[in-house]
Amino acid sequence: MFTAAAESLLHQAREIQDEELQGFCSRIIKLLREDLGPAAVDALQRLFLIVSATKYPRRLDKTCVDLLQATLCLPTCPEQLQVLCAAILREMSPSDSLTLSCDRALNTRQMSLVASVLLAQGDRRQEVRSVGQRIFTVLESRQPEGPSLRHLLPVLSKVVGLAPGTLQEDQTDLLSKRLVDWLRHASVQQGLPHSGGFFSTPRARQPGPITEVDGAVASDFFTVLSTGQHFTEDQWLNVQAFSMLRAWLLHKSPEGPSTLDTDDKSELEGSTLSVLSAASTATRLLPPRERLREAAFEYCQRLIEQSNRRALRKGDADLQKACLVEAILILDVLCRQDPSFLYRTLSCLKALHTRLGTDPGSERAVLPLAQFFLNHGEAAAVGSEAIYQHLLTRLPSEHFHNPMLAFEVIRFCRDNLPLFDLHLLGILKSSFPNLFKFLAWNSPPLTSEFVGLLPALVDAGTAVEMLHTLLDLPCLTAALYLQLRSSSSPSERPLWDASLRTPSCLEAFRDPQCQGLFQYLLRTKASGSAERLTLLHQLLQPMASCARVAQCAEAVPTLLQAFFSAVIQFADRTLTTQLALLLLERSDSLYQVPQYEAHVHRVLSSQFLALCQRNPSLVVELARELLEFVGSVSNIHSRAGVFTSVVWAIGEYLSVTCDRRCTVEQINKFFEALEALLFEVTQSRPSADQPRCPPQVVTVLMTTLTKLASRSQDLIPRVSLFLSKMRTLAQGPASSSTHSEEDAEAIRIRATELLNLLKMPSVAQFVFTPSAEVCHPRYHRDTNTSLPLALRMVSRLVEKESSLLPG
């Protein structure tokens, strides 16, 4: 973030102790009293670094603070020293030892510095009000040749933002009048140079006309986009007036016109009112605020016209884009406050959108344009689908690597969800593959935004496809990398890891045989189907170590949790079944990013149980698929977490209580499959091809077998014999080669507990297959009618039986 030299200076500043600081302050006091030269400037720069380098406030000697204030207000003090004094005093705010006042300032530049220190105090002594009143006093008394207001307008804008209620009606009217003058009546001639040379001549000093950004002589009034070598005072005020215009328009009327009833909005939007408004403006009989709105409208129209010119300098081109965005935002405010501006604005903005579609550098202006039509499109009865298509289709596809634009687009979608009608919401949902490009490329800053947006994007029609897309999100990141590296304009490529060498991936990206898969992965609209991307996982495997791909992979578990939290609210039986099958299928088909599979499996296993809890008959409906899943030993080692959840769900929900279609034959089939699996994993020794079975899987298998046996009591002798063998095996020396001592003890304890329960089959069935009433809290609080009672009874009987056995 900083260079080594800067880091060293910051470290030294933070390490200075209070004793050293006081000594340094003594030196500064001497300099400020004797010599306001370069030595004082250097000392104040060092002091500013010291007081600003730490998070906690530094304590300065009162004499030093008083002298800083005196120097700030000194008439003969150099400007650089005044700026440094103000900066140091701001860093020390809030402070009880300040005695500054705007009344002591001799000019507007000095007043702006004093005001900045007072505003940093936090309005503990009504500093904001006093600063505002003092500035308006200057504003009211200023003559044409009086002091410049250039330095006070930024302070006044901050006062309005901090305490808008401190201004009186006559003051707001005064400022509105001045803003109209500055916006519409600035000089159209360039200013004079600040100082002439010895060889300068009166002819050379004659100012020329201002020009447009393309070099042409300006044919209309001055704006922030007008150019010249030097600028006059009123031209600088024009620029500053535009910078504070939107905030001032929202002052006292943030939601709409204060004198207009919103119930009569439809009447005010007629063409008659537009004509009347224009006529009254021509006679200049409007109140100050209405005159300011009219001047702001004309100013924004002029800016939109100027933004269409081809700038000669890159800096002017960037300024054009920024001013265009601000102009649209101001027009939006004007139309909200006074609907009569709406019809005068629509034709201009429609033409502007047509132009933006062919201007590759104006993508930032699409957002405020879309916001404008979202706010006013229904009232104006105009179609704006093309703008939303541009926003949700072209911007993510072409500018996914622009982090600021990505954040603004997603934030636009989140903030305006209440305003989206069904049609626009449908466009948004169908565009989720495109929006996910923003997420894939900018996952760390956008993850929280997408967590809030996902519930609006997913529905029954897109849930399955969206789940596939989320699981393949790191693969999408890799594909976007290749798309950028294959682009024809190197100047537009963002920075990437230069150490990444992916020639084989680039070849695959350009291979016609793989084009279909890449096109599906980079699609812009939901297709309603899902493609298996296993081949792409293999082709893009060299890019799995890319830092951006790894960052994206870290975000996927959080997004999956948000996805399932949203889906579980509306999923019916059909969708639940589809998602459960998809979890089993995709748990073995993931892009191999380090640690990605383990983190995703943790989420998938918990969500499979949540789906079964929502639809308990899921196990019976998917009996064939689940039997196939648990019949493979390889699933234990490749996806142990998901396997454990599936086995637990079988034991929990394979019963007549959950689904009356459950039969004894089904229970027996699952029992035999799980019994054979448990026998295989416990009797075989670990090897390179078959590592040891986790103890959690062993205990869940034993528990599920016991649950199934309690529902088909013919199986109780088989499972009891098997559990006895497991207990003996866990106690034997052979277990040390497969499990640690703690794991073997856990297996032994679980086997013993299950054996004790099976000694009383009716109690075992009550414990393992409780009725729905057992879920009521009474069964867990009342010790006379609860599950703990049954467990205590079994324990006592088992203990009594064991005490009667011969030793």
N, C-alpha and C positions, 0 to 999 in steps of 0.2 A: 504494500500500500504506500509506504514511504520509502525514500532512498535511504541508504545506510547513513549518510551524513545527517539527514533530517531525523532519523531515529535516534542518532547519538545526541543531537541537540535536545530533543524531547526528553530523553532519559536524564540528561544533565539538569534540565529545568525541573523535573519532578523530584530529583534527589536533593535539591537545595533545601537546607534546614531553615527554621525560622530565624536563628541567629544570623546566618549568612544573609537572609533576605532583609533583615532590619539594617544590617551594615550597608547593603546595596541601596536601600531606600535613603540612607543618610547621604550617600554619594549623589543620588538623584536630586535630593533637596538642595544640595550645594550647587549643582549644575543649573537647576531651574531658577535659582536666585541670582546667579552670576552671569551665565552664558547660555542663551537659547540658540546654540549653534549645532553643528554636526555631532558633537559629543553628546549633547542632550538627546538628540534624535536616536543615536545608537543605544543609549542607556534606556530610553523609554521602549524601544523595540525589544530589548532584552527583558524588561519588566513585563511587557505584555505577554511574551512567550512564557514567562514563569507563572503568571496568574491564570493563563488559559490552558496550561498543559495538564492540569490536574482536575479531577471531578469535584473535589471539595474546595470551598472558597479559601483564598489566602488572606491573612490578616496583615494589613499595611499600617504603618505608623500614621496616626491622625494628622500629624504635620504634613506628611507626604500627601495624604488624601486632600487636605485643604489646599496645598500648593498645586496639585493637579487640577482642582476646580478653578483656582485663580488663573492658572495658565490658560485653561480652556476659554475663559472669558476675557483674557487680556487683548486689548485692541491691536497691539503691535506684534502679537505672537504669530509666527509662521503657520501656514495652514497645516503642514505636515505634523507639527507638534500638537496642534489642536485635535487633529484626527486621532493621534496616538493617545492623548489624554482621555478623549471620549471613549475609545475602545477599552482602555484599562478600567475606567469607571463603570462601564457596562458589564465587564467581567466580574466586578465586585458586587454587583447588584443582586438582591436588595441590600441596601446599607442604611444605617441610621445616622450616619455622619455626613450625609450629603446636604448641602445648602444651596444647590443650584436652583435657578429660576429663569424661565424664558424672558422675563422682563429685563434681565441683565445683559441679554444678547444685543450686540450692536448692529448686526446685519443678519440677513436671512440664512446665510451659510452657517454662521455661528449658532443661530437659533436652532437649525436642524440638528446640529451636533448635541446641543444641550437637551433638546427634546428627545433624542434617541436614548440618552442616559436616563431621563425621567421616565420614559415609557418602559424601560427595563426594570423599574422599581416594582412594577406589579400593581399599580393603582392603590397603594396602601394609604396614601394621603390625597386621593383624588387627583393624582398627577395627570391622568389621561384627560380629564375634564379641563384642567388648567391649561394644558398644552393646546387642546382644541380651541379653547376660547381665545388664547393668545394669537394663534394662527389666523382666526377669523377677524380679529382686530386688525391685523396687518392687511388681510384681504379686503376689508371694508374701507380702509383709509388709503389704500394704494392709489397713487396717481400714475398716469402713463409713464412718467419718467422716474417713478419710485423704485423701491428695492425689488430685486428679482424674486419671483415665487418659485423658481425652478427647484430650489432646495427644500421648499416646504410642502409641495404636493405629495411626495412619498410619505412624509410624516402624517399629513392630513388623511391620506388613504389608510394608514395604519390605525389612526384614531377612530375612523369610521368603523373599521373592522373590530376593534377592541371594545368600543363603547358607543354603539350607534344611537343609543337613546339620549346621549348628552347634547345633541345638536337641536337647536330651536328651529321653528318653521322658517323664520326669516333668514336664518343662516343657510338652511338647505336651499332656499330659493336663490340666495345670493350665489352660492357655489354652482347651482345649475345654470344661472345666467353666464357666469364666467366660463364654465365648460363649453357652453354653446359658442361663445366668442372665440375661444381657443381652438375648437374643433373646426369651425367654418370660416374663420377670418384671419388665419395666419398668413403671413406674407408669402407671395409666390416668387420673391426674389431671394437669391442666396445672400448669406450674411457676409460681412467684411471679415478679413483675417484679423486675428486677435492683436497682432503687432506687425507693423510694416518695417521693411528693411531700408537701408540707407539709399538703395537704388530704386525703391518703389516710386511709382509715378501715379498721379491721380487717375490716369487711364487704366493702369493695372489694377487699381483698387476698386474700380466700378463693379458692383455685383452683377452677376448674370442671372438668368432665370433658373428656377429649379427644373430638374429633369425627372423623367420616369426611369424605372429600372432598366429599360432597354435603351436608354440614351436619348430618347425623344424629349423635346421640350414639353413640359407639363401643360395641358390644355384645360385643367380644372383646378380646384382648390388643393391646398397642401395637405398631405396625409403622412402617416408614418412610413409609407412606402415611397415617398418622394426622395430624390437624391440630390446631392450637391456637395461642393467642396467645404463650405462653411454654412452655419445655420444661425438664424436670428433668434432672439429671446422668445418671441411668440411661437416660432417653429418648435423650439424645445418644449414649450408649454403644450403645444399640440400633441406631441408624442406622449408626454406624461399624462395628459388628459385622457388619451385613448387607453393608456395602461390601467387607469382606475375607473374607466367608464362602466364596465359591467358591474363591478362591486357597488358603484354609486347608484346605478339604476335599480339594483336590488334593495338599496337602502330604504327602509320603511315600507316597502311593498314587494317582499320576496316571492309571494305566490301569485300576485296579479294586481291589477289596478285598484287603488284604494277607494276610488269613487265609483267603481262599476260593479253592479250586481252580476255575479256569475250566472244567475238563473236567466238573465236576459242576454246571454252571450250570443245566441243564435241571431237575435235581432241586430246586434252590433256588428255582425260580420257581413252585413250586406254591403253592396256596392255604394248605396246612397251615403252611408257613413264615411266611406273612403273619400268620396267627393267632398263632403262637408269638412273632413279633417284637412284635406289638402287646401281647401279654400281658406279655412281659418288660419292655417299656417302661413299662407300667402299674405294675409293681412296682419300677421305677427301679433294676434290678439290672444294667443294661447297662454296659459299659465307657464311659469318657468319650467316645471317638470315636463309638461307636454312639449314645449319647445325643444327641450333637451332630447326627448325621444325622437322628434322629427330630425334634429341634427344628427343624432346617432344613426338613424336609419339611412340618411343620405351618405354619411361617412362610410358605413359598412357597404353600401352599394358601390361606392367609389373604390373601396379596397378590393371587392370581388372583381371589378373591372381591371384594376391594376394587377391583380394576381394572374391574369391571363397573358400578361406580357412576358417575353422571354428575357430573363435577367442576364446581364453581362457578367456579373460576379456571383460566385457560389454563395457568398454571404448574403447577398440580396435574394437569391433563390430560396435559401433557408428562411429568411425573414418573410418572404411571400407566403410560404406554407404556414408559418406560425400565425401570421395576421389573418389568413383565410379562416383558420380554425376559430380564432377569436371573433371574427366578424360573424360567423354563423351562430356562435353561442350568443352574441349580443342580439342578433335578429330573433333568436328563440325567446330571449327575455322580453324583447319588445312585443312580440306577438302574444306572449302570455299576459302581458300587462295591458295591452291595447289590441284587441282582435282586428281593428281596422287596418293594421299593418299586414295582416295575413295575406290578403289577396294581392297586395303589392309585392310581396316577397316570393310567392310561390313560383311565378314564371322564371324569376331570376335563379332560384335554387334548382329548379328542374333542369334548366340549361347548364347550371354548374355541375350537376351530377353527370350529365352527358359528357362534359369536358373531362371530369375526373376519371371517367372510364378509359380515357386514352392517355392520361398523364401518369406516368409510372412513379412520380415522386410525390403524389398528393394523397397517399393512402390515409394519412392521419385525418384529413378533412372528411372522410367518409363517415367517421363516427359521429361528429356533431351533426352532420347532415341527416344521418339515420335517426338521431335523437329528435331533431326538429320535426321530421315527418311522423315520428311515433307520437309526439306531443300534439301535432296539429293536423295530421293526415285525415283523421275521421271528420274533424270539423270542416276541413276544406274539401272533403269528398274527392280526394285524389288518390290514385293508386301508387303505392310506393314499394311494391314487391321487388322491383329491379334493384332498389337500393339495398334491401335486406339480402337479396341474393348476392350482390356485390360484397356486402359485409361478411356474410357467412360462407361464401364459396371462394372468391378470389383472394381475399386477404389472408385467410389461413393457409391456402395453398402456396401463395407466392411470397408471403412475408412471415412465415412461422418462426424464422430466426431473428425477428425483431422483438426483443423482450418487452419493450415499452408498449408497442402496439398489441402484443399478445395479452398483456395485463389489461389494457384498456378495452379490448374486445370482450374478454371474459367478464370484466367488471360491468360493461354495458349490458351484457346478457343477464347477469345476476340482478342488477339494480332495476331493470325494466321488466322483469317477469310479470309483475302485476298488470302491466300495460299491454302485454301481448294478447292478442285475440287468438282464437282457435287456429286460424289459418297461419298466422305468424308463428305460433307455438309449434305447429306441424313442420314448418320450414326449419325451425331451430332443432327439433328432434331428429329430423332426417339428415341434418348437417353434422351430427355428432362425430362421424369419422374425421371430418375436416377439422373440427375444433380440437380433437385429440392430438392433432399435429402440434398445436401450441403447447399442449401438455407434455407431449413426448420430448419436445426440444427444450422446454423451460420448466421442467417438473418441480425443482425445489421451490421457486417462488409462486407457482400456480397451483400447487397441490391443494392448499386450503381453499382457494377459490373454486376449484372443481368439486371439492367435497360439498360445497354449498350449492353448486349448479347441477350436480348429477341427478338429484330427485326430479328435476324438471325435464331432464333429457331422456330419462328411461320410462318406458311403458311396456305393456305386454307385447307389442309388436317389435320392439327394438331390444328387449332384455337379452335374448340369447346372443344376438350379433354383438351387442355391447360387451358382454362378458368375454367373448372371444377377443374382441379388440383390446380390452384391458389386459388380458393375459399376454397378448402379443405386443404390448406397448413398447418394451425395450427393443423388440425387433423393428417396430416402426421408427424408433430413433435411429437405428442403424441404417434403415432404408433412406431416411431423410438426409443423413450424412452423404450417402452415395448420390442422392439426387443433387445435392449442392456441389459435390465434387465433379459431377458430370455437366454442370451448367456451363454455358458458353461465355459468361461474363465474369472473369476472375475478380474484377473490382467489387462485385456485389457479394462475393463469398465471405461469410464471417470467419473468424479465427477458429481453428480446430487443432487437435493434437498433431503436431508435425511428426512425432515419432511413430504415428500409426501408419502402417504400410498395408494396404488392402488391394493389391492388384487383382487377386482372384475374385474379390467381391465386386470390383468395378466391372470385370469381365462378365460376371453373372448378371449384373444389373443391365448390361447392354445386350445380353444374349436374348435373341427373339424367343427362345423356348421358355425363358423365365419371365418374359414380359407380362404375361397374364397374372402371375402371382404378385409381382411388384405393383402392377396397376390396381389389383384388388387391395393390397395393403395401403396404397396411397390414394384410394378412392376419396371422392369428395362428398358422396351421398351414401346413406344407408342403402344397402342392396337387398336387404331382406333375406339374405342367405349367408352362409359362413363357409369359407374355404379352409381346407387343412393346409397349414403353412409349414409342415414338418420339413419339406425340402428347403424352404427359405431359412429355417433355423440352422440347417447344416451349412448352407452356402454363406450365411452371415456369421458363422461361428468365430472367424478371426476378429470380428469387431466387438466381441463380447467383453473384451477388456477395456474398451473405450470408456473414458471417465463419464461422458454424458450418458452413455448407455447404462452404466452402473448407477448413476444418479436417478435415472428414470426407473430402474428396477427397484430401487429403495422406496419409491413412492407408490408402487403398485399395491402392496398389502393394505395401505391406508385407503386407497381408492376402492379396493374390493370390499372393504368393510362398509364404506359409504354406499356402494352399489347394492349390496345385499340388504342393508338397513332400509333402503328405499323400495326395493323389489318386494320385500317380505310384507309390505303394507297392502299390496294389491294382487299378489300372485294367487291365481286359482290352481286347481289340482293339476290341470294340464301343464301350465307353466312351471309349477313346482317339480313335476316329473321330468320335464325337459332340462331344467337346471341341475337337478340331481344327477341325471345321466351325463350331462356336460362336465360336471365336477369330476366324476370318475374317469371320463375319457381324457380330459385335458390335464389331469394331475400327472399323467405320464408323457405329456407332450408340451414341454415348456422350453423356451429359449434358454440355453445353458449359460447364464450369467452367474458368476460366483455368488453364492449364498441366496440367489433368487429363488431357486426351487424350494429350499427349506422354509423360507419365509412365506411363500405362497401356499405351500402345503399346510402350514399352520392355520392360515385363514380358511382354506378350503375344507379342512377337517371340521373346524368349528361350525362353518356354515352348512355343511351337510347335515350335521345334527340339528341345526336350527330349522332346516327344511323338513326333516323328519318330524320334528316337534310340531310344526305347523300342519303337516299332513301325515299323521301316524300310519295311514294305510300305504304309505310309499314303499315300505319294505315288502309287503305282499305284492304290490303292483310290479315291482322291479325284481321279483324273486329270481328270475332266470339270469338277469344281468349281475345281481349280487352274488349268486352262486358261482358264476364264472369268475367274478373278481376275487372272491376269497379262496378260490380253488388253486390259485397260482402262488407258489412260495416266493417267486421273484417280487411280487407286490409288497411283501413285508420289508424287503431290503431297499427297494427303490422309492417307496412312499409309505413309510411306516406310520406316519401320523394319520394319513387318510385311511389306511387299512385299519388302524385301531378304532377310528370313529365308525367305520362301516360295521365292524364286528360288534362294537358296543350297540349300535342302532339295531342290529339283528336281534340281539338278546333283549333289547328294551321294547321293541315294537312288533316282533313276530309273535303275535298272540291273538286270540279271539277277542280279547278286550279292545284291541286297537282296530281290528278289521275282522268282521264275521266270516269273511271268505278264507281266513286262515284255516288250514286243515292239519291233521296229525301227520299226513304224508309230507307236507311241506316242512314241518318241524323236524321230522326224521331226516329229510334230505339235507337240511342245513346242519343238523347235528353230525351226520356222518361226514360231511365235507369238512367241518371244523375239527372234528375228532381226528380225522386223518391228517389234517394240516398240523395240529398241535403235536401229534405223535412224530411227524416228520421233523419238525423244527427242534424237538427236545431230544430226539434219539440220535440225530446226526451231529458229527463234530464240526466245529467251524473250520472253514477253509477259505482260500482266496476267492473261489467262485461263489461260496455260500457263507457269508459272515454270520456271526452269532445272532440269534434272535433277541431283540430288546426285551427286557423283563416285563415292560409295560404290556407288550403284545401277549406274552405268555399269561399274565394274570387276567387280561381282558378275555382271552380265549377260554380260560378255565371258568370265569364268571359267566360268560355267555352259554357255554355248554351246560352249566348248572341251571341257568334260567330256563333253557329249552327242556331240560330233563324234568323240571318242576311242572311243566305244562304237558308233558307226555311221560307219565310216571313209569312206563315200561322201560324208559331209558335210565332210571335212577341207579339200578345196579351197575350199569356200564360206566356211568360217569363217576360213581363212588369208587369203583375199582381203579379207574384212571387217576382220580384225585389222590388215592392212597399211594399209587406209584409215583406221582409227582411229588408228594410230600417226602417219600423215601428217597427219591432221586435228589431232591434239594438238600437233604441232610447228608447224602453220601459224598465221598471224596471226588467222584467224577464230575460233580457240578462245578468244582473249582476251575476246570478247564474251559467252561462255557460262561459262567457268571461270577461276579465278585461275591464276597461274603455277604454284603448288604443286600444284593439282588437275590441271592439264593434264600436269604432269610425272609425277604418279602414274599417270594413265591411259596415258601413253606407255610407262612402264616395265612396267606390267602387260601391255600388248599385246605388247611385245617378248619378255617372258618366255614368254608363251603361244605365240607364233610359234615360238620356239626349241624348245619341247617338241614341237610338232606336226611338226617336221621328222623326228622319229623316232617314228612312231605307236605302236610296241610299248612304248616307254618311256613315252610319254604315257599309254597305257592303264594301265600299271603305277603311274604316279604318281597319276592322277586316279581310278582305280577299283582301289584296292589290295585284296588278299584279306584275309580275317579274320586271317591270321597276321601281317600287317604291323602290326596293333595291338599285338602283343606287344612288350615293351620291347627285346627282342634286336635288332629291326629298326631301332631308333633308337640303339643303343649300339655294335653291331658294325659298324665302318666297311667291312668287306669283304663283308657280305651285306645291306646296308641300303639304305633309300631315299636317304640321302646319296650312296651309291656311284652310284646311277643318275643322280642330278642332276649329280654331278661329271663323269660320262662324257658326258652330253649337253652340258654346258658346254664340255668340251674339244673335242668333235667340232664344235660350232658355231663355236668360236673358230678351229679349224684350217680349217674351210670358209671362214670370212670372210677369213682371211689369204691364201687362194689366189685370191680374187676380184681382178680387175684394179682398181687404184686409180682 
